[in-house]
Amino acid sequence: MSKRVSWWDRLNGALVPYIGPPPLGPYNEAPLPATGPKPCPMCGTPMTDHDIERREGRPTQIHCPAVA
């Protein structure tokens, strides 16, 4: 008795001669440009300008910089 082949294996076998194997690895595309600093969801200034207070047993607090 021969082993049954699943339907997707039969479909892949039928399509590979026409469409070729699946592409693997990185494509010939340029890498995405670097993004800027992430903005604060509350004030919109970069998060690098903020003071973040992380204390054990208490909630984390974010102190936004003074708006000029």
PDB file of N, CA, C, O and CB in Angstrom:
ATOM      1  N   MET A   1       0.833  -1.159   0.000  1.00  0.00           N
ATOM      2  CA  MET A   1       0.000   0.000   0.000  1.00  0.00           C
ATOM      3  C   MET A   1       0.892   1.241   0.000  1.00  0.00           C
ATOM      4  O   MET A   1       1.834   1.335   0.787  1.00  0.00           O
ATOM      5  CB  MET A   1      -0.956  -0.013   1.205  1.00  0.00           C
ATOM      6  N   SER A   2       0.597   2.171  -0.867  1.00  0.00           N
ATOM      7  CA  SER A   2       1.408   3.387  -0.929  1.00  0.00           C
ATOM      8  C   SER A   2       0.870   4.432   0.042  1.00  0.00           C
ATOM      9  O   SER A   2      -0.315   4.458   0.372  1.00  0.00           O
ATOM     10  CB  SER A   2       1.433   3.951  -2.364  1.00  0.00           C
ATOM     11  N   LYS A   3       1.769   5.278   0.479  1.00  0.00           N
ATOM     12  CA  LYS A   3       1.390   6.324   1.421  1.00  0.00           C
ATOM     13  C   LYS A   3       0.640   7.430   0.671  1.00  0.00           C
ATOM     14  O   LYS A   3       1.041   7.823  -0.424  1.00  0.00           O
ATOM     15  CB  LYS A   3       2.643   6.897   2.149  1.00  0.00           C
ATOM     16  N   ARG A   4      -0.440   7.924   1.262  1.00  0.00           N
ATOM     17  CA  ARG A   4      -1.211   8.997   0.637  1.00  0.00           C
ATOM     18  C   ARG A   4      -0.471  10.318   0.822  1.00  0.00           C
ATOM     19  O   ARG A   4       0.093  10.589   1.882  1.00  0.00           O
ATOM     20  CB  ARG A   4      -2.646   9.079   1.237  1.00  0.00           C
ATOM     21  N   VAL A   5      -0.484  11.116  -0.207  1.00  0.00           N
ATOM     22  CA  VAL A   5       0.150  12.425  -0.173  1.00  0.00           C
ATOM     23  C   VAL A   5      -0.940  13.452   0.089  1.00  0.00           C
ATOM     24  O   VAL A   5      -2.016  13.397  -0.507  1.00  0.00           O
ATOM     25  CB  VAL A   5       0.921  12.731  -1.506  1.00  0.00           C
ATOM     26  N   SER A   6      -0.653  14.386   0.981  1.00  0.00           N
ATOM     27  CA  SER A   6      -1.659  15.391   1.316  1.00  0.00           C
ATOM     28  C   SER A   6      -1.941  16.288   0.110  1.00  0.00           C
ATOM     29  O   SER A   6      -1.121  16.398  -0.802  1.00  0.00           O
ATOM     30  CB  SER A   6      -1.198  16.238   2.519  1.00  0.00           C
ATOM     31  N   TRP A   7      -3.101  16.921   0.121  1.00  0.00           N
ATOM     32  CA  TRP A   7      -3.526  17.723  -1.026  1.00  0.00           C
ATOM     33  C   TRP A   7      -2.618  18.920  -1.262  1.00  0.00           C
ATOM     34  O   TRP A   7      -2.411  19.313  -2.410  1.00  0.00           O
ATOM     35  CB  TRP A   7      -4.949  18.197  -0.829  1.00  0.00           C
ATOM     36  N   TRP A   8      -2.065  19.515  -0.192  1.00  0.00           N
ATOM     37  CA  TRP A   8      -1.214  20.688  -0.407  1.00  0.00           C
ATOM     38  C   TRP A   8       0.133  20.287  -0.990  1.00  0.00           C
ATOM     39  O   TRP A   8       0.750  21.065  -1.718  1.00  0.00           O
ATOM     40  CB  TRP A   8      -1.010  21.450   0.904  1.00  0.00           C
ATOM     41  N   ASP A   9       0.598  19.068  -0.674  1.00  0.00           N
ATOM     42  CA  ASP A   9       1.832  18.595  -1.302  1.00  0.00           C
ATOM     43  C   ASP A   9       1.623  18.363  -2.796  1.00  0.00           C
ATOM     44  O   ASP A   9       2.508  18.655  -3.602  1.00  0.00           O
ATOM     45  CB  ASP A   9       2.320  17.301  -0.626  1.00  0.00           C
ATOM     46  N   ARG A  10       0.461  17.841  -3.164  1.00  0.00           N
ATOM     47  CA  ARG A  10       0.155  17.658  -4.589  1.00  0.00           C
ATOM     48  C   ARG A  10       0.039  19.015  -5.282  1.00  0.00           C
ATOM     49  O   ARG A  10       0.524  19.190  -6.400  1.00  0.00           O
ATOM     50  CB  ARG A  10      -1.157  16.849  -4.770  1.00  0.00           C
ATOM     51  N   LEU A  11      -0.609  19.981  -4.609  1.00  0.00           N
ATOM     52  CA  LEU A  11      -0.752  21.316  -5.190  1.00  0.00           C
ATOM     53  C   LEU A  11       0.617  21.980  -5.360  1.00  0.00           C
ATOM     54  O   LEU A  11       0.898  22.553  -6.413  1.00  0.00           O
ATOM     55  CB  LEU A  11      -1.666  22.193  -4.308  1.00  0.00           C
ATOM     56  N   ASN A  12       1.459  21.909  -4.343  1.00  0.00           N
ATOM     57  CA  ASN A  12       2.808  22.476  -4.435  1.00  0.00           C
ATOM     58  C   ASN A  12       3.599  21.826  -5.557  1.00  0.00           C
ATOM     59  O   ASN A  12       4.286  22.510  -6.316  1.00  0.00           O
ATOM     60  CB  ASN A  12       3.551  22.309  -3.109  1.00  0.00           C
ATOM     61  N   GLY A  13       3.504  20.505  -5.662  1.00  0.00           N
ATOM     62  CA  GLY A  13       4.214  19.795  -6.719  1.00  0.00           C
ATOM     63  C   GLY A  13       3.753  20.207  -8.103  1.00  0.00           C
ATOM     64  O   GLY A  13       4.550  20.250  -9.041  1.00  0.00           O
ATOM     65  N   ALA A  14       2.468  20.511  -8.234  1.00  0.00           N
ATOM     66  CA  ALA A  14       1.945  20.925  -9.531  1.00  0.00           C
ATOM     67  C   ALA A  14       2.316  22.370  -9.856  1.00  0.00           C
ATOM     68  O   ALA A  14       2.497  22.701 -11.028  1.00  0.00           O
ATOM     69  CB  ALA A  14       0.432  20.759  -9.561  1.00  0.00           C
ATOM     70  N   LEU A  15       2.434  23.233  -8.858  1.00  0.00           N
ATOM     71  CA  LEU A  15       2.694  24.652  -9.107  1.00  0.00           C
ATOM     72  C   LEU A  15       4.170  25.011  -9.205  1.00  0.00           C
ATOM     73  O   LEU A  15       4.505  25.983  -9.881  1.00  0.00           O
ATOM     74  CB  LEU A  15       2.074  25.462  -8.029  1.00  0.00           C
ATOM     75  N   VAL A  16       5.055  24.278  -8.567  1.00  0.00           N
ATOM     76  CA  VAL A  16       6.484  24.620  -8.548  1.00  0.00           C
ATOM     77  C   VAL A  16       7.071  24.744  -9.952  1.00  0.00           C
ATOM     78  O   VAL A  16       7.871  25.655 -10.163  1.00  0.00           O
ATOM     79  CB  VAL A  16       7.259  23.573  -7.762  1.00  0.00           C
ATOM     80  N   PRO A  17       6.738  23.898 -10.929  1.00  0.00           N
ATOM     81  CA  PRO A  17       7.312  24.099 -12.267  1.00  0.00           C
ATOM     82  C   PRO A  17       6.918  25.434 -12.902  1.00  0.00           C
ATOM     83  O   PRO A  17       7.652  25.950 -13.744  1.00  0.00           O
ATOM     84  CB  PRO A  17       6.884  22.972 -13.177  1.00  0.00           C
ATOM     85  N   TYR A  18       5.797  25.988 -12.523  1.00  0.00           N
ATOM     86  CA  TYR A  18       5.324  27.233 -13.130  1.00  0.00           C
ATOM     87  C   TYR A  18       5.750  28.479 -12.352  1.00  0.00           C
ATOM     88  O   TYR A  18       6.127  29.485 -12.953  1.00  0.00           O
ATOM     89  CB  TYR A  18       3.819  27.202 -13.242  1.00  0.00           C
ATOM     90  N   ILE A  19       5.691  28.417 -11.039  1.00  0.00           N
ATOM     91  CA  ILE A  19       5.983  29.616 -10.249  1.00  0.00           C
ATOM     92  C   ILE A  19       7.329  29.550  -9.538  1.00  0.00           C
ATOM     93  O   ILE A  19       7.782  30.560  -8.999  1.00  0.00           O
ATOM     94  CB  ILE A  19       4.893  29.833  -9.233  1.00  0.00           C
ATOM     95  N   GLY A  20       7.968  28.412  -9.522  1.00  0.00           N
ATOM     96  CA  GLY A  20       9.270  28.276  -8.895  1.00  0.00           C
ATOM     97  C   GLY A  20       9.173  28.104  -7.391  1.00  0.00           C
ATOM     98  O   GLY A  20       8.080  28.145  -6.826  1.00  0.00           O
ATOM     99  N   PRO A  21      10.318  27.910  -6.736  1.00  0.00           N
ATOM    100  CA  PRO A  21      10.312  27.733  -5.282  1.00  0.00           C
ATOM    101  C   PRO A  21      10.029  29.062  -4.581  1.00  0.00           C
ATOM    102  O   PRO A  21      10.168  30.123  -5.190  1.00  0.00           O
ATOM    103  CB  PRO A  21      11.661  27.151  -4.801  1.00  0.00           C
ATOM    104  N   PRO A  22       9.638  29.015  -3.325  1.00  0.00           N
ATOM    105  CA  PRO A  22       9.363  30.258  -2.601  1.00  0.00           C
ATOM    106  C   PRO A  22      10.653  31.044  -2.369  1.00  0.00           C
ATOM    107  O   PRO A  22      11.713  30.445  -2.192  1.00  0.00           O
ATOM    108  CB  PRO A  22       8.673  29.958  -1.256  1.00  0.00           C
ATOM    109  N   PRO A  23      10.576  32.374  -2.367  1.00  0.00           N
ATOM    110  CA  PRO A  23      11.776  33.173  -2.107  1.00  0.00           C
ATOM    111  C   PRO A  23      12.191  33.053  -0.644  1.00  0.00           C
ATOM    112  O   PRO A  23      11.349  33.073   0.253  1.00  0.00           O
ATOM    113  CB  PRO A  23      11.533  34.652  -2.472  1.00  0.00           C
ATOM    114  N   LEU A  24      13.473  32.931  -0.418  1.00  0.00           N
ATOM    115  CA  LEU A  24      14.004  32.814   0.938  1.00  0.00           C
ATOM    116  C   LEU A  24      15.044  33.892   1.166  1.00  0.00           C
ATOM    117  O   LEU A  24      15.707  34.342   0.232  1.00  0.00           O
ATOM    118  CB  LEU A  24      14.610  31.415   1.180  1.00  0.00           C
ATOM    119  N   GLY A  25      15.177  34.295   2.399  1.00  0.00           N
ATOM    120  CA  GLY A  25      16.208  35.252   2.756  1.00  0.00           C
ATOM    121  C   GLY A  25      15.815  36.677   2.464  1.00  0.00           C
ATOM    122  O   GLY A  25      14.679  36.953   2.080  1.00  0.00           O
ATOM    123  N   PRO A  26      16.766  37.594   2.649  1.00  0.00           N
ATOM    124  CA  PRO A  26      16.462  39.008   2.426  1.00  0.00           C
ATOM    125  C   PRO A  26      16.271  39.288   0.940  1.00  0.00           C
ATOM    126  O   PRO A  26      16.935  38.700   0.086  1.00  0.00           O
ATOM    127  CB  PRO A  26      17.582  39.898   2.996  1.00  0.00           C
ATOM    128  N   TYR A  27      15.362  40.188   0.660  1.00  0.00           N
ATOM    129  CA  TYR A  27      15.099  40.569  -0.718  1.00  0.00           C
ATOM    130  C   TYR A  27      16.068  41.670  -1.115  1.00  0.00           C
ATOM    131  O   TYR A  27      16.781  42.208  -0.269  1.00  0.00           O
ATOM    132  CB  TYR A  27      13.631  41.028  -0.903  1.00  0.00           C
ATOM    133  N   ASN A  28      16.095  41.998  -2.365  1.00  0.00           N
ATOM    134  CA  ASN A  28      17.003  43.038  -2.857  1.00  0.00           C
ATOM    135  C   ASN A  28      16.380  44.416  -2.640  1.00  0.00           C
ATOM    136  O   ASN A  28      16.224  45.196  -3.580  1.00  0.00           O
ATOM    137  CB  ASN A  28      17.329  42.821  -4.360  1.00  0.00           C
ATOM    138  N   GLU A  29      16.034  44.697  -1.407  1.00  0.00           N
ATOM    139  CA  GLU A  29      15.448  45.980  -1.045  1.00  0.00           C
ATOM    140  C   GLU A  29      16.374  46.681  -0.060  1.00  0.00           C
ATOM    141  O   GLU A  29      17.068  46.046   0.735  1.00  0.00           O
ATOM    142  CB  GLU A  29      14.025  45.799  -0.439  1.00  0.00           C
ATOM    143  N   ALA A  30      16.365  47.993  -0.136  1.00  0.00           N
ATOM    144  CA  ALA A  30      17.179  48.767   0.805  1.00  0.00           C
ATOM    145  C   ALA A  30      16.573  48.659   2.202  1.00  0.00           C
ATOM    146  O   ALA A  30      15.352  48.577   2.335  1.00  0.00           O
ATOM    147  CB  ALA A  30      17.279  50.261   0.361  1.00  0.00           C
ATOM    148  N   PRO A  31      17.398  48.657   3.238  1.00  0.00           N
ATOM    149  CA  PRO A  31      16.843  48.599   4.597  1.00  0.00           C
ATOM    150  C   PRO A  31      16.050  49.867   4.899  1.00  0.00           C
ATOM    151  O   PRO A  31      16.285  50.918   4.303  1.00  0.00           O
ATOM    152  CB  PRO A  31      17.972  48.411   5.643  1.00  0.00           C
ATOM    153  N   LEU A  32      15.122  49.754   5.817  1.00  0.00           N
ATOM    154  CA  LEU A  32      14.305  50.893   6.203  1.00  0.00           C
ATOM    155  C   LEU A  32      15.161  51.955   6.877  1.00  0.00           C
ATOM    156  O   LEU A  32      16.101  51.622   7.599  1.00  0.00           O
ATOM    157  CB  LEU A  32      13.169  50.452   7.132  1.00  0.00           C
ATOM    158  N   PRO A  33      14.851  53.225   6.653  1.00  0.00           N
ATOM    159  CA  PRO A  33      15.636  54.279   7.303  1.00  0.00           C
ATOM    160  C   PRO A  33      15.401  54.277   8.810  1.00  0.00           C
ATOM    161  O   PRO A  33      14.355  53.843   9.293  1.00  0.00           O
ATOM    162  CB  PRO A  33      15.283  55.658   6.715  1.00  0.00           C
ATOM    163  N   ALA A  34      16.389  54.766   9.529  1.00  0.00           N
ATOM    164  CA  ALA A  34      16.277  54.818  10.987  1.00  0.00           C
ATOM    165  C   ALA A  34      15.196  55.823  11.375  1.00  0.00           C
ATOM    166  O   ALA A  34      15.073  56.889  10.773  1.00  0.00           O
ATOM    167  CB  ALA A  34      17.640  55.196  11.640  1.00  0.00           C
ATOM    168  N   THR A  35      14.433  55.466  12.374  1.00  0.00           N
ATOM    169  CA  THR A  35      13.388  56.373  12.840  1.00  0.00           C
ATOM    170  C   THR A  35      13.957  57.302  13.898  1.00  0.00           C
ATOM    171  O   THR A  35      14.993  57.015  14.498  1.00  0.00           O
ATOM    172  CB  THR A  35      12.180  55.589  13.397  1.00  0.00           C
ATOM    173  N   GLY A  36      13.284  58.398  14.118  1.00  0.00           N
ATOM    174  CA  GLY A  36      13.714  59.362  15.127  1.00  0.00           C
ATOM    175  C   GLY A  36      13.354  58.863  16.510  1.00  0.00           C
ATOM    176  O   GLY A  36      12.830  57.761  16.666  1.00  0.00           O
ATOM    177  N   PRO A  37      13.636  59.676  17.511  1.00  0.00           N
ATOM    178  CA  PRO A  37      13.300  59.275  18.881  1.00  0.00           C
ATOM    179  C   PRO A  37      11.786  59.151  19.051  1.00  0.00           C
ATOM    180  O   PRO A  37      11.021  59.893  18.435  1.00  0.00           O
ATOM    181  CB  PRO A  37      13.867  60.291  19.897  1.00  0.00           C
ATOM    182  N   LYS A  38      11.374  58.228  19.871  1.00  0.00           N
ATOM    183  CA  LYS A  38       9.949  57.985  20.098  1.00  0.00           C
ATOM    184  C   LYS A  38       9.340  59.138  20.890  1.00  0.00           C
ATOM    185  O   LYS A  38       9.914  59.581  21.884  1.00  0.00           O
ATOM    186  CB  LYS A  38       9.734  56.648  20.841  1.00  0.00           C
ATOM    187  N   PRO A  39       8.168  59.628  20.450  1.00  0.00           N
ATOM    188  CA  PRO A  39       7.547  60.738  21.175  1.00  0.00           C
ATOM    189  C   PRO A  39       6.786  60.262  22.407  1.00  0.00           C
ATOM    190  O   PRO A  39       6.342  59.117  22.482  1.00  0.00           O
ATOM    191  CB  PRO A  39       6.607  61.500  20.255  1.00  0.00           C
ATOM    192  N   CYS A  40       6.648  61.160  23.360  1.00  0.00           N
ATOM    193  CA  CYS A  40       5.873  60.894  24.572  1.00  0.00           C
ATOM    194  C   CYS A  40       4.393  60.890  24.203  1.00  0.00           C
ATOM    195  O   CYS A  40       3.952  61.774  23.468  1.00  0.00           O
ATOM    196  CB  CYS A  40       6.173  61.955  25.688  1.00  0.00           C
ATOM    197  N   PRO A  41       3.614  59.929  24.687  1.00  0.00           N
ATOM    198  CA  PRO A  41       2.188  59.913  24.362  1.00  0.00           C
ATOM    199  C   PRO A  41       1.412  61.041  25.034  1.00  0.00           C
ATOM    200  O   PRO A  41       0.288  61.336  24.627  1.00  0.00           O
ATOM    201  CB  PRO A  41       1.590  58.589  24.759  1.00  0.00           C
ATOM    202  N   MET A  42       1.985  61.676  26.054  1.00  0.00           N
ATOM    203  CA  MET A  42       1.262  62.734  26.768  1.00  0.00           C
ATOM    204  C   MET A  42       1.591  64.132  26.250  1.00  0.00           C
ATOM    205  O   MET A  42       0.693  64.958  26.090  1.00  0.00           O
ATOM    206  CB  MET A  42       1.575  62.660  28.246  1.00  0.00           C
ATOM    207  N   CYS A  43       2.887  64.408  25.983  1.00  0.00           N
ATOM    208  CA  CYS A  43       3.251  65.771  25.591  1.00  0.00           C
ATOM    209  C   CYS A  43       3.851  65.866  24.190  1.00  0.00           C
ATOM    210  O   CYS A  43       3.924  66.962  23.635  1.00  0.00           O
ATOM    211  CB  CYS A  43       4.225  66.333  26.583  1.00  0.00           C
ATOM    212  N   GLY A  44       4.281  64.751  23.604  1.00  0.00           N
ATOM    213  CA  GLY A  44       4.799  64.754  22.245  1.00  0.00           C
ATOM    214  C   GLY A  44       6.283  65.010  22.113  1.00  0.00           C
ATOM    215  O   GLY A  44       6.818  64.878  21.012  1.00  0.00           O
ATOM    216  N   THR A  45       6.975  65.371  23.182  1.00  0.00           N
ATOM    217  CA  THR A  45       8.425  65.577  23.107  1.00  0.00           C
ATOM    218  C   THR A  45       9.123  64.216  23.156  1.00  0.00           C
ATOM    219  O   THR A  45       8.529  63.240  23.615  1.00  0.00           O
ATOM    220  CB  THR A  45       8.925  66.502  24.273  1.00  0.00           C
ATOM    221  N   PRO A  46      10.380  64.133  22.689  1.00  0.00           N
ATOM    222  CA  PRO A  46      11.076  62.842  22.690  1.00  0.00           C
ATOM    223  C   PRO A  46      11.192  62.253  24.104  1.00  0.00           C
ATOM    224  O   PRO A  46      11.390  62.978  25.078  1.00  0.00           O
ATOM    225  CB  PRO A  46      12.472  63.000  22.078  1.00  0.00           C
ATOM    226  N   MET A  47      11.066  60.941  24.189  1.00  0.00           N
ATOM    227  CA  MET A  47      11.136  60.258  25.490  1.00  0.00           C
ATOM    228  C   MET A  47      12.518  60.377  26.122  1.00  0.00           C
ATOM    229  O   MET A  47      12.653  60.207  27.334  1.00  0.00           O
ATOM    230  CB  MET A  47      10.771  58.785  25.332  1.00  0.00           C
ATOM    231  N   THR A  48      13.552  60.667  25.323  1.00  0.00           N
ATOM    232  CA  THR A  48      14.896  60.814  25.884  1.00  0.00           C
ATOM    233  C   THR A  48      15.015  62.059  26.755  1.00  0.00           C
ATOM    234  O   THR A  48      15.932  62.150  27.571  1.00  0.00           O
ATOM    235  CB  THR A  48      15.928  60.866  24.768  1.00  0.00           C
ATOM    236  N   ASP A  49      14.101  63.025  26.596  1.00  0.00           N
ATOM    237  CA  ASP A  49      14.125  64.253  27.399  1.00  0.00           C
ATOM    238  C   ASP A  49      13.384  64.100  28.726  1.00  0.00           C
ATOM    239  O   ASP A  49      13.363  65.044  29.516  1.00  0.00           O
ATOM    240  CB  ASP A  49      13.517  65.397  26.610  1.00  0.00           C
ATOM    241  N   HIS A  50      12.792  62.972  28.991  1.00  0.00           N
ATOM    242  CA  HIS A  50      11.966  62.761  30.178  1.00  0.00           C
ATOM    243  C   HIS A  50      12.755  62.094  31.311  1.00  0.00           C
ATOM    244  O   HIS A  50      13.754  61.412  31.082  1.00  0.00           O
ATOM    245  CB  HIS A  50      10.747  61.910  29.821  1.00  0.00           C
ATOM    246  N   ASP A  51      12.280  62.311  32.520  1.00  0.00           N
ATOM    247  CA  ASP A  51      12.810  61.594  33.685  1.00  0.00           C
ATOM    248  C   ASP A  51      11.830  60.474  34.005  1.00  0.00           C
ATOM    249  O   ASP A  51      10.642  60.718  34.217  1.00  0.00           O
ATOM    250  CB  ASP A  51      13.015  62.557  34.930  1.00  0.00           C
ATOM    251  N   ILE A  52      12.335  59.248  34.037  1.00  0.00           N
ATOM    252  CA  ILE A  52      11.492  58.091  34.336  1.00  0.00           C
ATOM    253  C   ILE A  52      11.899  57.569  35.699  1.00  0.00           C
ATOM    254  O   ILE A  52      13.061  57.232  35.926  1.00  0.00           O
ATOM    255  CB  ILE A  52      11.622  56.976  33.238  1.00  0.00           C
ATOM    256  N   GLU A  53      10.944  57.506  36.596  1.00  0.00           N
ATOM    257  CA  GLU A  53      11.174  57.100  37.982  1.00  0.00           C
ATOM    258  C   GLU A  53      10.610  55.690  38.172  1.00  0.00           C
ATOM    259  O   GLU A  53       9.395  55.495  38.181  1.00  0.00           O
ATOM    260  CB  GLU A  53      10.514  58.113  38.988  1.00  0.00           C
ATOM    261  N   ARG A  54      11.505  54.710  38.323  1.00  0.00           N
ATOM    262  CA  ARG A  54      11.085  53.319  38.539  1.00  0.00           C
ATOM    263  C   ARG A  54      11.469  52.929  39.961  1.00  0.00           C
ATOM    264  O   ARG A  54      12.648  52.864  40.309  1.00  0.00           O
ATOM    265  CB  ARG A  54      11.742  52.343  37.486  1.00  0.00           C
ATOM    266  N   ARG A  55      10.447  52.672  40.774  1.00  0.00           N
ATOM    267  CA  ARG A  55      10.700  52.300  42.165  1.00  0.00           C
ATOM    268  C   ARG A  55      10.039  50.958  42.437  1.00  0.00           C
ATOM    269  O   ARG A  55       8.944  50.678  41.948  1.00  0.00           O
ATOM    270  CB  ARG A  55      10.173  53.391  43.150  1.00  0.00           C
ATOM    271  N   GLU A  56      10.703  50.153  43.205  1.00  0.00           N
ATOM    272  CA  GLU A  56      10.175  48.832  43.536  1.00  0.00           C
ATOM    273  C   GLU A  56       8.962  48.978  44.449  1.00  0.00           C
ATOM    274  O   GLU A  56       9.009  49.700  45.445  1.00  0.00           O
ATOM    275  CB  GLU A  56      11.262  47.955  44.209  1.00  0.00           C
ATOM    276  N   GLY A  57       7.890  48.298  44.106  1.00  0.00           N
ATOM    277  CA  GLY A  57       6.686  48.318  44.923  1.00  0.00           C
ATOM    278  C   GLY A  57       5.778  49.505  44.665  1.00  0.00           C
ATOM    279  O   GLY A  57       4.707  49.602  45.264  1.00  0.00           O
ATOM    280  N   ARG A  58       6.184  50.412  43.785  1.00  0.00           N
ATOM    281  CA  ARG A  58       5.367  51.585  43.465  1.00  0.00           C
ATOM    282  C   ARG A  58       5.266  51.706  41.950  1.00  0.00           C
ATOM    283  O   ARG A  58       6.134  51.203  41.237  1.00  0.00           O
ATOM    284  CB  ARG A  58       5.970  52.887  44.092  1.00  0.00           C
ATOM    285  N   PRO A  59       4.230  52.360  41.447  1.00  0.00           N
ATOM    286  CA  PRO A  59       4.093  52.512  39.997  1.00  0.00           C
ATOM    287  C   PRO A  59       5.205  53.383  39.395  1.00  0.00           C
ATOM    288  O   PRO A  59       5.740  54.275  40.055  1.00  0.00           O
ATOM    289  CB  PRO A  59       2.730  53.114  39.667  1.00  0.00           C
ATOM    290  N   THR A  60       5.532  53.108  38.152  1.00  0.00           N
ATOM    291  CA  THR A  60       6.511  53.917  37.436  1.00  0.00           C
ATOM    292  C   THR A  60       5.905  55.281  37.132  1.00  0.00           C
ATOM    293  O   THR A  60       4.735  55.377  36.761  1.00  0.00           O
ATOM    294  CB  THR A  60       6.970  53.213  36.131  1.00  0.00           C
ATOM    295  N   GLN A  61       6.701  56.333  37.288  1.00  0.00           N
ATOM    296  CA  GLN A  61       6.242  57.688  36.994  1.00  0.00           C
ATOM    297  C   GLN A  61       7.125  58.296  35.911  1.00  0.00           C
ATOM    298  O   GLN A  61       8.344  58.126  35.914  1.00  0.00           O
ATOM    299  CB  GLN A  61       6.255  58.570  38.272  1.00  0.00           C
ATOM    300  N   ILE A  62       6.484  59.009  34.983  1.00  0.00           N
ATOM    301  CA  ILE A  62       7.200  59.719  33.927  1.00  0.00           C
ATOM    302  C   ILE A  62       7.018  61.202  34.176  1.00  0.00           C
ATOM    303  O   ILE A  62       5.893  61.682  34.318  1.00  0.00           O
ATOM    304  CB  ILE A  62       6.689  59.312  32.499  1.00  0.00           C
ATOM    305  N   HIS A  63       8.132  61.935  34.228  1.00  0.00           N
ATOM    306  CA  HIS A  63       8.090  63.378  34.433  1.00  0.00           C
ATOM    307  C   HIS A  63       8.438  64.051  33.109  1.00  0.00           C
ATOM    308  O   HIS A  63       9.569  63.959  32.630  1.00  0.00           O
ATOM    309  CB  HIS A  63       9.072  63.826  35.574  1.00  0.00           C
ATOM    310  N   CYS A  64       7.446  64.733  32.522  1.00  0.00           N
ATOM    311  CA  CYS A  64       7.649  65.428  31.254  1.00  0.00           C
ATOM    312  C   CYS A  64       8.493  66.679  31.481  1.00  0.00           C
ATOM    313  O   CYS A  64       8.408  67.295  32.544  1.00  0.00           O
ATOM    314  CB  CYS A  64       6.290  65.797  30.605  1.00  0.00           C
ATOM    315  N   PRO A  65       9.315  67.067  30.485  1.00  0.00           N
ATOM    316  CA  PRO A  65      10.122  68.281  30.630  1.00  0.00           C
ATOM    317  C   PRO A  65       9.223  69.518  30.600  1.00  0.00           C
ATOM    318  O   PRO A  65       8.117  69.490  30.060  1.00  0.00           O
ATOM    319  CB  PRO A  65      11.192  68.364  29.511  1.00  0.00           C
ATOM    320  N   ALA A  66       9.717  70.584  31.183  1.00  0.00           N
ATOM    321  CA  ALA A  66       8.951  71.839  31.205  1.00  0.00           C
ATOM    322  C   ALA A  66       8.842  72.379  29.787  1.00  0.00           C
ATOM    323  O   ALA A  66       9.826  72.391  29.047  1.00  0.00           O
ATOM    324  CB  ALA A  66       9.619  72.894  32.146  1.00  0.00           C
ATOM    325  N   VAL A  67       7.656  72.822  29.410  1.00  0.00           N
ATOM    326  CA  VAL A  67       7.434  73.375  28.076  1.00  0.00           C
ATOM    327  C   VAL A  67       7.899  74.823  28.073  1.00  0.00           C
ATOM    328  O   VAL A  67       7.503  75.613  28.929  1.00  0.00           O
ATOM    329  CB  VAL A  67       5.932  73.268  27.658  1.00  0.00           C
ATOM    330  N   ALA A  68       8.756  75.172  27.089  1.00  0.00           N
ATOM    331  CA  ALA A  68       9.309  76.535  27.038  1.00  0.00           C
ATOM    332  C   ALA A  68       8.389  77.479  26.309  1.00  0.00           C
ATOM    333  O   ALA A  68       8.699  78.662  26.174  1.00  0.00           O
ATOM    334  CB  ALA A  68      10.671  76.536  26.367  1.00  0.00           C
TER     335      ALA A  68
END
